[in-house]
């Protein structure tokens, strides 16, 4: 969402879904690349027609209770194991 602190109004809202993949029973994973694409896509939508010089902060939220393994360059090594995973 894009929030105007001066007027205390929500200016724009955008959301994007990404699937839960179940490669085997009791497994639940999501693609970190799809998370990032969702961030880029929704940010672009809420900022359409907005004077970006007035944007003072950006906050993000998403799923929690997951494990994401990264390499030395901070790139994902595999899909994220999310909260619903039962292995």
Secondary structure, 3 states (H helix, E strand, C coil): CEEECCCCEEEECCCCCCCCECCCCCCCEECHHHHHHHHHHHHHHHCCCCCHHHCCCCCCCCCCCCECCECCCCCECCCEECCCCCC
